[in-house]
Amino acid sequence: MRTRYVDIDDRMEDLADRLRSDPELAEDFLARYELSWLYHENALEGVVYSSQELATALDGAPVADATFVSSLQEIRNHKAALDVAREEALAKKPKLNLTLVKRLYETLGQGIDGRSEAEFRKDMPLHRAYFHDIAQPARIQPLLQKLLDACETTDFKGAHPIQQAVRLHHGFMQVFPFTENSGRVARLLANLILFHAGYRVPVIVHATDRQRYYESLRLPEAILRDLTMEALDNGLAQAEKLFAELPSRRRKAAR
């Protein structure tokens, strides 16, 4: 396992060096990656946006189609939440606490009825996308606080960033504090940890792995860890392919 961590870390450092050496390409690459992130994050929740819808929402222009207004708000909120995670990751010591959890949730739900204020769920929803066991409402507050307190322990801080991210992600989903957006918040927290560790691309679990992702939450933490590392490996492979093809693309563009 340690060998896999080292391999991912080394490749992530190489990617960071390449992005620093070509700021123009870095900006384009990261923008494209962010679109992919938004697409797959929502697809995991059963919401599929087209590339056109995502691009339209992110360009900030007003939209005449009233049927798209709600989706536009959710996409823009999600982008704002990604920015919050990145912002917090820049801190010397990110605060993985209830204040951050609520901030992420409320950013995702800004301007949306029933989601703009972070309130823990008060029931056990019968119909939901996720089918793993979740905490009873009365246990949400103490279990979530226990999970966040564990992030301050020597054991947690001494673990590899991937282990930290997976531990928080998996534990958060067992609590499942909110009826809506618990999954999105959990994955933002996981990526925040990796961004803080210097990872330049987030973990993106592709929509095609949706069922595997759901199943991993019913199983031991190690299963989600394997899926996380696979997602990181896929993201790095895409970046490496782009950079390998770059000289040829630039020669063609110069003709």
Order of alpha helices (4+ residues) and beta strands (2+ residues): alpha-alpha-alpha-alpha-alpha-alpha-alpha-alpha-alpha-alpha-alpha
